[in-house]
């Protein structure tokens, strides 16, 4: 089965699984099982700092965060969270497909040297898990390991999931509901659109708190200041950058994470920075697939873009402009650079 077909088959299958609550599909037809590992009730910290009732093992929580609608899309409405993207069904579908594109370009789900550990069984945190596609994929690959996902807005599955997957609401920039030195591996990606500069400092501190000495942390981020960018695409990105700066967010956080955020902690061994060029609408089918994802992301950001550039107020005109951007990216061979940081936490304070 080819790569493109694999993506389409997987997305089609998982759309059905994630829509179980909306249909009468029998659970017997679903690959994942309902988690019933425990009925012990805990208090879980919500992103706003309040507590919600949940159950150990990630069963369904009663937490229902507020949301709002802008430009026809649903967004969170949670205080102190700056996430730009919507959280509706269209965005969840985009993130599912994006996972497989990223996995293919990166050559796997992770870059850290932990395969044997995952096979033997370790505890893993998926920080900012979104719809949890990474966790679900990894849970199937490594059934002996346990995967915990957290996100400020719960679009992850509450019921239909592998038994070694557990999810709960939490804001990594505030407080994670886990003890010190708890995880063997922490994975996080694409929070560039969700964290301010201050949030990044707090998040790194919190992630290292819950990471075991000797454990690995991996952060994958995109740089939204492009290689070989043409004037049309620059116009779109300039509007996004303006929105970023108003929220004290950094378009170049991917470049800054290593020297400005990870290294100053003094808690990590040699910090690896693997840089990968993601092609925008050139280089074959993969470049076309990534452009489709990127273009849909830009359209999802229309509510923000139109505030910074009045020429983009009409959605249809904006979509037509993105078609012109696609042609320009092909001509200029435009690339988005991604930085994958991986590092091991020192085993003792004297290391």
ABEGO torsion letter per residue (X at the ends): XBAAAAAAAAAAAAAAAAAAAABABBAAABABBBBAABABBBBBBBAAGBBBBBBBGGBBBABBBBBBBBGGBBBBBBBGBABABBABAAAAAAAAAAAAAAAAAAGEABABBAAAAAAAEBBBBBBGAEAGAAAAAAAAABAABBBBBBBABBABBAABBBAABBBBBBBAAABBBBBBGABABBBBBGAAAABBAAAAAAAAAAAAAABBBGBBBBBBBBBABBBGBBAAAAAAAAAAAAAAAAAGBBAAAAAAAAAAAAAAAGABBBBBBBBBBBBBGBGEAAAAAAAAAAAAAAAAAAAAAAAABAAAABAAAAAAAAAAAAAAAAAAGBBBBBBBBBBBBBABAAX
